């Protein structure tokens, strides 16, 4: 038998898949809550800018890297900054949907786990803007950062006063980063390939993009990571079963006859 097969999935994911219609409704509800629920905390411009100044000063106190150092790399090339803006605008939702669809089809048990984690983190993240509205660094003059989406395009945001599709004062936590990190963790846990750790490039690129485009502070990603860590501490992934090779080798050893005097 091939020891590189992944029979663990036959053990952990042999459960019946959740009903498709129900899951479509649940996942659609998750995305709608994320997309429209944040609008309930819109406004608070003065408070959001006040909190932004505190976050910016706190990062300097903690000696975190200046977000401008990342943006300066992007601004060396119009093509690079345009790609970063496009990544920010187009990858977030499709990548997460593709992740959930793949798990549903190939790893049902891991799908249920990942969906629960994402739903928990997203729900918790929607509460924070009510108690701590935060303007992104592109809105804070003290940062000296460029609103790259506005200058170079494409942009997913309109003027804050007329943007009815998103809450631009909900920078913390960064669900762009939180979801990307969960996608990477989920694929690392659910697969066995020696290359699976390369999935960590997804949250790494996402982090550079959200910071370099001045949509988020480092602390937005740090808070998202902490919230994801708490969710993962309470919502555990399914346990893997032994591999085929692990099951076969003891069986062969038990069945192999012992020859008297064979060692003489």
KETOR-594757 format. One record per residue: z negated, x negated, y of N, C-alpha, C in turn; residue in three letters; residue number from 1. Coordinates in steps of 0.05 Angstrom, whole numbers, plus 5000, padded with zeros to 4 digits. Layout:
N
Z,X,Y,Z,X,Y,Z,X,Y,ALA,NUM
...
This chain:
264
5000,4983,4976,5000,5000,5000,5000,4983,5025,UNK,1
5009,4994,5047,5011,4979,5072,4984,4982,5087,UNK,2
4971,4959,5090,4945,4960,5103,4947,4965,5133,UNK,3
4971,4965,5144,4975,4969,5172,4979,4998,5179,UNK,4
4980,5015,5159,4983,5044,5165,4958,5054,5178,UNK,5
4959,5078,5189,4936,5089,5204,4926,5114,5190,UNK,6
4916,5112,5166,4905,5135,5152,4881,5147,5166,UNK,7
4869,5132,5184,4846,5143,5198,4854,5169,5212,UNK,8
4878,5170,5222,4887,5195,5235,4888,5218,5215,UNK,9
4893,5212,5189,4893,5233,5170,4865,5243,5165,UNK,10
4845,5225,5169,4818,5233,5165,4806,5247,5190,UNK,11
4809,5234,5213,4797,5245,5237,4813,5268,5249,UNK,12
4839,5268,5244,4857,5287,5257,4869,5307,5237,UNK,13
4857,5309,5214,4867,5328,5194,4858,5356,5201,UNK,14
4842,5359,5222,4833,5385,5230,4857,5401,5240,UNK,15
4854,5427,5240,4875,5444,5250,4877,5440,5280,UNK,16
4902,5440,5290,4905,5437,5319,4895,5462,5332,UNK,17
4883,5459,5356,4874,5483,5371,4899,5501,5377,UNK,18
4895,5527,5379,4918,5545,5384,4933,5536,5409,UNK,19
4959,5534,5407,4975,5523,5429,4973,5539,5454,UNK,20
4975,5566,5452,4974,5583,5476,4947,5579,5491,UNK,21
4926,5578,5476,4899,5574,5488,4898,5547,5502,UNK,22
4908,5527,5489,4907,5500,5501,4925,5498,5526,UNK,23
4948,5511,5525,4965,5511,5549,4950,5524,5572,UNK,24
4936,5546,5567,4921,5559,5588,4898,5542,5598,UNK,25
4885,5529,5579,4862,5512,5587,4871,5488,5604,UNK,26
4893,5475,5595,4902,5451,5610,4914,5460,5636,UNK,27
4929,5482,5636,4939,5492,5662,4917,5499,5681,UNK,28
4896,5511,5670,4872,5517,5687,4860,5492,5698,UNK,29
4858,5471,5681,4847,5445,5691,4863,5434,5714,UNK,30
4889,5435,5712,4906,5424,5734,4904,5442,5759,UNK,31
4903,5469,5755,4901,5486,5778,4874,5483,5792,UNK,32
4853,5479,5776,4827,5475,5788,4827,5449,5805,UNK,33
4840,5429,5794,4842,5403,5808,4859,5406,5834,UNK,34
4881,5420,5831,4900,5422,5853,4891,5440,5876,UNK,35
4880,5463,5868,4873,5483,5888,4843,5485,5894,UNK,36
4826,5477,5874,4798,5479,5878,4788,5462,5901,UNK,37
4801,5439,5906,4793,5421,5927,4797,5434,5955,UNK,38
4815,5453,5956,4820,5466,5982,4796,5481,5993,UNK,39
4777,5488,5974,4753,5502,5983,4736,5485,6001,UNK,40
4740,5458,5999,4724,5440,6015,4740,5428,6038,UNK,41
4762,5441,6046,4778,5430,6068,4763,5432,6094,UNK,42
4774,5417,6114,4761,5417,6140,4741,5393,6141,UNK,43
4721,5397,6157,4700,5377,6159,4711,5350,6169,UNK,44
4730,5351,6188,4744,5327,6197,4724,5307,6208,UNK,45
4707,5315,6226,4688,5297,6239,4670,5284,6218,UNK,46
4659,5300,6200,4641,5289,6180,4656,5271,6161,UNK,47
4681,5277,6154,4696,5261,6136,4702,5233,6148,UNK,48
4708,5233,6174,4713,5207,6187,4687,5191,6191,UNK,49
4665,5206,6196,4639,5193,6198,4632,5179,6172,UNK,50
4636,5193,6150,4630,5182,6123,4649,5159,6117,UNK,51
4673,5161,6126,4693,5139,6121,4683,5113,6134,UNK,52
4673,5115,6158,4663,5091,6171,4640,5079,6156,UNK,53
4622,5096,6145,4600,5086,6129,4609,5072,6104,UNK,54
4629,5084,6090,4640,5073,6065,4653,5046,6071,UNK,55
4668,5044,6093,4681,5019,6100,4661,4997,6106,UNK,56
4640,5005,6121,4619,4985,6127,4603,4977,6102,UNK,57
4598,4996,6084,4584,4990,6059,4600,4970,6042,UNK,58
4626,4974,6041,4643,4956,6025,4641,4927,6036,UNK,59
4641,4925,6063,4639,4898,6075,4612,4886,6069,UNK,60
4591,4903,6069,4564,4893,6063,4563,4884,6034,UNK,61
4576,4898,6016,4577,4890,5988,4596,4868,5982,UNK,62
4610,4859,6003,4630,4838,6001,4653,4844,5981,UNK,63
4660,4870,5981,4684,4877,5965,4709,4867,5978,UNK,64
4730,4862,5964,4755,4852,5976,4765,4872,5996,UNK,65
4777,4862,6017,4788,4880,6037,4813,4894,6027,UNK,66
4815,4920,6029,4838,4935,6020,4864,4925,6033,UNK,67
4861,4913,6056,4885,4903,6070,4898,4880,6055,UNK,68
4883,4865,6039,4895,4843,6024,4914,4853,6003,UNK,69
4909,4877,5992,4927,4889,5973,4951,4900,5987,UNK,70
4946,4914,6009,4968,4926,6024,4987,4905,6035,UNK,71
4977,4882,6043,4994,4861,6054,5015,4852,6033,UNK,72
5007,4852,6007,5026,4845,5986,5049,4865,5985,UNK,73
5042,4891,5986,5062,4912,5986,5081,4910,6010,UNK,74
5070,4904,6033,5086,4905,6057,5105,4881,6060,UNK,75
5104,4862,6041,5123,4840,6041,5151,4850,6034,UNK,76
5153,4874,6021,5179,4884,6013,5180,4914,6017,UNK,77
5200,4923,6031,5204,4952,6035,5207,4966,6008,UNK,78
5221,4953,5989,5226,4964,5963,5200,4967,5948,UNK,79
5183,4947,5949,5157,4947,5934,5139,4969,5945,UNK,80
5137,4972,5971,5120,4992,5982,5131,5020,5977,UNK,81
5157,5023,5976,5169,5048,5970,5163,5055,5940,UNK,82
5165,5036,5923,5158,5040,5894,5129,5048,5891,UNK,83
5112,5035,5906,5083,5042,5905,5078,5071,5914,UNK,84
5091,5079,5935,5089,5107,5945,5100,5127,5924,UNK,85
5122,5119,5912,5134,5137,5891,5116,5139,5867,UNK,86
5104,5117,5859,5085,5117,5837,5062,5135,5843,UNK,87
5051,5133,5867,5028,5150,5875,5035,5179,5874,UNK,88
5060,5185,5882,5068,5213,5885,5077,5226,5859,UNK,89
5086,5210,5839,5100,5222,5816,5088,5216,5789,UNK,90
5071,5195,5787,5062,5187,5760,5036,5201,5751,UNK,91
5019,5207,5770,4992,5217,5764,4992,5241,5745,UNK,92
5005,5262,5752,5005,5286,5735,5021,5283,5710,UNK,93
5047,5274,5712,5063,5272,5687,5051,5253,5666,UNK,94
5039,5231,5675,5027,5213,5655,5004,5226,5640,UNK,95
4988,5241,5655,4965,5254,5642,4974,5276,5624,UNK,96
4994,5291,5632,5005,5312,5615,5017,5301,5590,UNK,97
5033,5279,5592,5045,5266,5569,5024,5256,5550,UNK,98
5002,5245,5561,4980,5236,5545,4967,5258,5528,UNK,99
4962,5281,5541,4950,5304,5527,4969,5316,5506,UNK,100
4995,5317,5513,5014,5328,5494,5016,5310,5470,UNK,101
5017,5284,5474,5019,5266,5451,4995,5268,5433,UNK,102
4971,5269,5445,4947,5272,5429,4947,5298,5414,UNK,103
4955,5319,5427,4955,5345,5414,4973,5345,5389,UNK,104
4996,5332,5391,5016,5332,5369,5008,5311,5348,UNK,105
4997,5288,5356,4993,5267,5337,4964,5262,5330,UNK,106
4945,5268,5347,4917,5262,5343,4900,5286,5353,UNK,107
4901,5309,5339,4888,5333,5349,4858,5329,5355,UNK,108
4844,5315,5338,4815,5311,5342,4811,5295,5368,UNK,109
4826,5275,5372,4824,5259,5397,4833,5275,5421,UNK,110
4851,5294,5417,4860,5311,5439,4837,5328,5449,UNK,111
4822,5340,5431,4799,5357,5439,4779,5341,5454,UNK,112
4774,5317,5445,4755,5299,5458,4764,5292,5486,UNK,113
4790,5283,5489,4800,5275,5515,4801,5298,5534,UNK,114
4809,5322,5524,4810,5345,5542,4782,5352,5553,UNK,115
4762,5350,5536,4735,5355,5545,4726,5335,5566,UNK,116
4732,5310,5561,4724,5289,5581,4738,5294,5607,UNK,117
4764,5298,5607,4779,5302,5632,4769,5327,5647,UNK,118
4763,5348,5632,4754,5373,5645,4727,5368,5657,UNK,119
4709,5353,5644,4683,5348,5655,4684,5331,5680,UNK,120
4700,5310,5679,4702,5292,5702,4715,5306,5726,UNK,121
4736,5322,5720,4749,5336,5742,4731,5357,5755,UNK,122
4716,5371,5739,4698,5391,5749,4677,5379,5767,UNK,123
4666,5356,5757,4645,5343,5773,4657,5331,5799,UNK,124
4681,5321,5797,4694,5309,5821,4699,5330,5842,UNK,125
4703,5355,5835,4708,5375,5855,4684,5383,5871,UNK,126
4661,5375,5861,4636,5382,5875,4631,5362,5898,UNK,127
4638,5337,5894,4631,5316,5913,4642,5321,5941,UNK,128
4667,5330,5945,4676,5335,5972,4660,5355,5988,UNK,129
4645,5373,5974,4628,5392,5988,4604,5378,6001,UNK,130
4594,5358,5987,4570,5345,5997,4576,5319,6011,UNK,131
4600,5308,6006,4608,5282,6018,4638,5281,6024,UNK,132
4647,5297,6043,4675,5296,6050,4682,5268,6060,UNK,133
4705,5258,6053,4712,5230,6059,4741,5227,6067,UNK,134
4747,5217,6090,4774,5212,6099,4784,5187,6085,UNK,135
4809,5186,6077,4820,5162,6065,4823,5140,6085,UNK,136
4825,5115,6076,4827,5092,6095,4851,5094,6114,UNK,137
4873,5107,6106,4896,5109,6123,4890,5125,6148,UNK,138
4869,5141,6148,4862,5158,6171,4841,5144,6189,UNK,139
4830,5122,6180,4809,5109,6195,4820,5085,6210,UNK,140
4820,5087,6236,4833,5066,6253,4819,5039,6249,UNK,141
4793,5039,6243,4778,5014,6240,4788,4997,6217,UNK,142
4802,5009,6198,4811,4993,6175,4836,4976,6182,UNK,143
4851,4985,6202,4875,4971,6209,4897,4973,6188,UNK,144
4894,4993,6170,4914,4997,6148,4936,5016,6157,UNK,145
4959,5012,6144,4983,5028,6149,4984,5052,6130,UNK,146
4991,5075,6140,4996,5098,6123,5024,5094,6111,UNK,147
5026,5080,6089,5052,5071,6078,5070,5095,6071,UNK,148
5058,5116,6061,5074,5139,6054,5087,5152,6078,UNK,149
5073,5152,6100,5083,5164,6125,5105,5146,6137,UNK,150
5101,5120,6135,5120,5101,6147,5144,5096,6130,UNK,151
5140,5092,6104,5161,5084,6086,5171,5106,6068,UNK,152
5154,5126,6063,5161,5148,6044,5161,5138,6015,UNK,153
5162,5157,5997,5158,5186,6002,5129,5193,6005,UNK,154
5124,5215,6017,5096,5224,6022,5091,5251,6009,UNK,155
5067,5254,5998,5060,5280,5986,5042,5296,6005,UNK,156
5035,5284,6028,5017,5298,6046,5030,5304,6072,UNK,157
5023,5327,6084,5031,5333,6111,5008,5327,6130,UNK,158
5011,5335,6155,4989,5332,6174,4964,5347,6163,UNK,159
4941,5334,6164,4916,5346,6153,4911,5374,6163,UNK,160
4918,5380,6188,4912,5406,6200,4930,5428,6188,UNK,161
4953,5421,6178,4972,5441,6167,4978,5438,6138,UNK,162
4964,5419,6125,4969,5415,6096,4951,5435,6080,UNK,163
4964,5455,6069,4949,5476,6055,4950,5472,6024,UNK,164
4962,5450,6015,4965,5445,5986,4945,5425,5976,UNK,165
4931,5411,5993,4912,5390,5983,4890,5387,6004,UNK,166
4868,5376,5995,4846,5369,6013,4847,5339,6017,UNK,167
4856,5330,6040,4858,5302,6045,4832,5289,6052,UNK,168
4811,5305,6054,4784,5294,6059,4768,5293,6033,UNK,169
4781,5290,6011,4768,5289,5985,4775,5262,5971,UNK,170
4773,5241,5986,4781,5214,5976,4763,5205,5953,UNK,171
4738,5213,5954,4719,5203,5934,4710,5227,5916,UNK,172
4712,5223,5889,4722,5200,5875,4753,5201,5873,UNK,173
4764,5179,5864,4793,5178,5860,4800,5188,5832,UNK,174
4809,5213,5830,4818,5223,5804,4844,5210,5795,UNK,175
4860,5200,5815,4883,5184,5807,4874,5161,5788,UNK,176
4853,5147,5796,4844,5125,5780,4828,5135,5756,UNK,177
4811,5155,5759,4795,5165,5737,4812,5175,5714,UNK,178
4832,5190,5720,4850,5200,5699,4866,5178,5686,UNK,179
4875,5159,5702,4891,5136,5691,4873,5120,5672,UNK,180
4848,5116,5680,4830,5101,5662,4825,5116,5636,UNK,181
4822,5142,5638,4818,5158,5614,4842,5158,5596,UNK,182
4866,5158,5608,4891,5156,5591,4891,5130,5576,UNK,183
4884,5108,5589,4883,5082,5575,4862,5081,5553,UNK,184
4838,5091,5560,4816,5091,5540,4823,5109,5516,UNK,185
4834,5132,5522,4841,5151,5501,4862,5139,5482,UNK,186
4882,5125,5492,4903,5114,5475,4893,5090,5460,UNK,187
4875,5075,5472,4863,5052,5458,4846,5062,5434,UNK,188
4831,5083,5439,4813,5093,5418,4829,5107,5396,UNK,189
4851,5121,5403,4865,5138,5384,4886,5122,5368,UNK,190
4892,5098,5375,4913,5083,5362,4902,5057,5350,UNK,191
4918,5043,5334,4909,5019,5320,4927,4995,5327,UNK,192
4948,4998,5342,4966,4976,5347,4951,4953,5361,UNK,193
4959,4929,5354,4947,4905,5367,4954,4904,5396,UNK,194
4975,4919,5405,4983,4919,5432,4971,4941,5449,UNK,195
4953,4956,5437,4943,4980,5450,4927,4973,5476,UNK,196
4916,4949,5477,4900,4942,5501,4918,4939,5526,UNK,197
4944,4938,5522,4962,4936,5545,4962,4963,5561,UNK,198
4951,4984,5549,4949,5009,5563,4931,5006,5588,UNK,199
4914,4986,5588,4897,4981,5611,4913,4974,5636,UNK,200
4938,4967,5632,4955,4961,5655,4959,4986,5672,UNK,201
4958,5009,5659,4963,5034,5674,4941,5039,5695,UNK,202
4915,5038,5689,4896,5041,5710,4896,5018,5729,UNK,203
4903,4994,5720,4904,4971,5738,4925,4975,5759,UNK,204
4949,4982,5751,4971,4988,5770,4963,5011,5788,UNK,205
4951,5031,5777,4943,5054,5793,4923,5046,5814,UNK,206
4904,5029,5807,4884,5019,5826,4898,5004,5849,UNK,207
4916,4986,5842,4930,4971,5863,4946,4990,5882,UNK,208
4957,5011,5870,4974,5030,5885,4956,5046,5904,UNK,209
4935,5058,5894,4919,5076,5911,4905,5060,5933,UNK,210
4898,5035,5928,4886,5019,5949,4907,5008,5968,UNK,211
4929,4998,5957,4950,4986,5974,4964,5006,5992,UNK,212
4965,5031,5984,4978,5052,6001,4957,5064,6020,UNK,213
4933,5054,6020,4912,5064,6038,4904,5092,6033,UNK,214
4906,5101,6008,4897,5128,6001,4869,5129,5991,UNK,215
4859,5106,5982,4832,5105,5971,4818,5078,5977,UNK,216
4792,5079,5978,4775,5055,5980,4769,5045,5952,UNK,217
4760,5020,5950,4751,5010,5924,4729,5027,5913,UNK,218
4711,5036,5931,4688,5052,5922,4696,5079,5910,UNK,219
4719,5089,5918,4729,5114,5906,4734,5110,5876,UNK,220
4746,5087,5869,4752,5081,5841,4726,5074,5826,UNK,221
4708,5061,5840,4682,5054,5826,4667,5079,5819,UNK,222
4665,5098,5838,4651,5123,5832,4665,5138,5810,UNK,223
4692,5139,5810,4707,5153,5789,4701,5140,5762,UNK,224
4699,5113,5761,4693,5099,5736,4665,5106,5726,UNK,225
4646,5107,5745,4618,5115,5737,4617,5143,5726,UNK,226
4631,5161,5739,4631,5189,5729,4644,5191,5701,UNK,227
4666,5176,5698,4678,5176,5671,4660,5164,5650,UNK,228
4646,5143,5658,4627,5130,5639,4605,5149,5631,UNK,229
4595,5165,5649,4574,5185,5642,4585,5205,5623,UNK,230
4609,5215,5629,4622,5235,5611,4626,5224,5583,UNK,231
4636,5199,5581,4641,5187,5555,4615,5181,5540,UNK,232
4593,5178,5555,4567,5173,5541,4557,5198,5527,UNK,233
4565,5221,5537,4556,5247,5525,4577,5260,5508,UNK,234
4602,5254,5512,4624,5266,5497,4637,5244,5480,UNK,235
4631,5243,5455,4639,5221,5438,4666,5226,5424,UNK,236
4681,5205,5420,4707,5209,5405,4702,5214,5376,UNK,237
4721,5225,5362,4718,5229,5333,4715,5202,5318,UNK,238
4700,5203,5296,4697,5178,5281,4721,5174,5263,UNK,239
4729,5148,5261,4750,5141,5243,4740,5139,5214,UNK,240
4757,5146,5196,4751,5141,5168,4760,5114,5160,UNK,241
4753,5105,5136,4762,5079,5126,4792,5079,5123,UNK,242
4804,5055,5126,4833,5053,5123,4840,5055,5093,UNK,243
4866,5059,5088,4875,5061,5061,4868,5036,5046,UNK,244
4872,5012,5059,4867,4987,5045,4837,4985,5038,UNK,245
4820,4994,5056,4791,4993,5051,4783,5011,5028,UNK,246
4798,5033,5024,4791,5051,5002,4803,5041,4975,UNK,247
4826,5028,4977,4840,5020,4953,4828,4996,4940,UNK,248
4820,4976,4957,4810,4951,4946,4785,4954,4929,UNK,249
4765,4969,4938,4742,4973,4920,4749,4988,4894,UNK,250
4768,5006,4896,4777,5021,4873,4790,5003,4852,UNK,251
4807,4985,4862,4820,4966,4844,4800,4947,4832,UNK,252
4781,4939,4848,4760,4921,4837,4744,4934,4815,UNK,253
4739,4960,4819,4723,4974,4799,4738,4978,4773,UNK,254
4765,4981,4775,4781,4986,4752,4791,4961,4737,UNK,255
4788,4938,4751,4798,4913,4738,4780,4905,4715,UNK,256
4792,4902,4691,4776,4894,4668,4765,4866,4670,UNK,257
4741,4862,4659,4728,4835,4659,4734,4823,4632,UNK,258
4747,4799,4632,4754,4785,4607,4731,4766,4600,UNK,259
4720,4770,4576,4698,4753,4567,4709,4725,4563,UNK,260
4695,4706,4575,4702,4678,4571,4726,4670,4588,UNK,261
4734,4687,4607,4758,4680,4622,4753,4656,4640,UNK,262
4728,4651,4646,4723,4629,4665,4718,4602,4650,UNK,263
4721,4602,4625,4715,4577,4610,4740,4559,4609,UNK,264
